[in-house]
Amino acid sequence: MFRGSASATVDDKGRLKIPTDFRRQLEERWGSEVFITSPFGDAARIYPLPVWEDLETRLLAMPSTDRARNRFLERVNYFGQQSRLDPQGRVLIPQLLREKAGMSGEVVVAGRIDYLEVWNHERFTARLEAEPLTDDDLRALSERGF
């Protein structure tokens, strides 16, 4: 499971070196193949390929005419690319996604249990301030047993 966060850098060629602890977890549990995408274009999601394939299986069970399914697939495929960690533990963030999400230089890599989320550092800290954890959020979590 991916927990916590780490600072990292997207280099001039668009490559992200996966932080060591996350890389170890990824390779030990799921292997080195990933699907990198975004449903909104604001951050990159790095899914271990088996996790992404499980999501695809669930999407396949939905009718092909389902509008939400099709809008989701349009976006994740537009921004998405299957990849493999190179020997240095780097992945190439797709160019369209890098441009849309402002993904260059310093980034935050955050664990999301079964995938990693990568944010432009400034955008991430601004988001934390603009969208604080509220009492309603805590109440909703409590109602779900957290």
N, C-alpha and C positions, 0 to 999 in steps of 0.2 A: 504494500500500500504506500502511496506517495503522500507524505506528510511534510508540513513546513514549507519553507521557501528558501531560495538562494539567489544571490546576485550572479549575473552572468553577462556576457557580451556577445552581441551579434557582430561579426567581423565585416569588413568591407565587401566580402564575397557573399554575404548573407548567411553565413554558417553560424550556428549556435553550438557551443560545446556544452553538452548536458552536464550539469554539476555532478560530481563524483558519486555522492550518495544516491541520487536519483538514477544515475546510469547503472550502478550496481544492482539496484532493485529491478530496474527494467530488464536488464540482460538475464539476471538469475531467474526471474519469474516468467517473463514473456518472450525473451529473445531480443534481437537487435532490429527487427523490422517494425516500422511505425507508420501511422497515417497522420499527416500534419494538415490541419484544416482550421476553419472558424465558421460558426454559424452567423456571426455578426460582422466580422471584419475588424473588430477592435482588438483582438488578442489571438494568439495562435494556441491551438489545442494540439498536443502531441499525444496521440493514442497509441498504446502498444497495439500492433496489428491484430492479435487475437481479441482484444477488447473491442476494437472497431468492427471486426467481423461479426461479433455478437450483436452489436447495434444494427448492422446491416441485416442480420437474420430477423430481428424484430421489425425492422422497417419493411422487409419483404412480406411479412405477414399482414401488413396493412394493404388495403386496396390501392392499386396503381393510380386511381383517380382521386385519392385523398389529397386535398389541396395543401394541408399543413405538411404532409410527407413530401410532396413535390417541391414546395418552397424551401423546406429544409435541405433536401437533396441538391436543389439548384445552387444554394449557397455553399454547402460544404464541398461540393464538387468543383465549383468555381474557384474557391480558395485552396482546395485540397491537392495533396500529392503524397503518394506512397513513397517511403524512403527507408533507408537502412543507416544505422550509425556507422560512421567510418571508423578505422582503427584508432583514431584519437577521440572517439566518442562525440563526434560532431554530426549535426544534421543541417541540411539546407532548408531554410524557411522559404516557401514559395514566394517568388517576386511580387505577385499581385497582393499577397497577404502582407508582406514586408512593407510595401508602399502604403496600403490602406491603414495598417496598424502603427505606422511610424516606428517600425522595428529595425533600429540600427543603434549601435553603441550599447549603452547600459540598459539591461532588461532585468525583470524579476521573473524567476521560474518558480511557480507555486504548485504544490501538490494538491490534487483534487481527487484523492483516493485511488482511482484507477486510470487517471490520465494526468498530464502536466499542462499547465496553462502558462503562457509566456506573454508578458505585458511590457510595453515601453515603460520604463521606471517612472517617469514623470506622470504619464497618464494613469498609472496604477495608484500612485499616492494621491493624485487629484480625485480619483474615483473613491478611494477610501474616505476622503473628507466629504465628498458630495453625497455619498450614499452610506451613511453610518448605520451600524447595527442598532436597531430600534427595540423598544419594549415589545412592540407587536411581533417583531422577528423572534425574540426570545420566547414569547408566549406561543407562537406557532411551533417552535422547536419543542417546547415543553409538552404541547398537545400530542406531539409525535414521539414522545418518550425520551427526549434528550434533556 
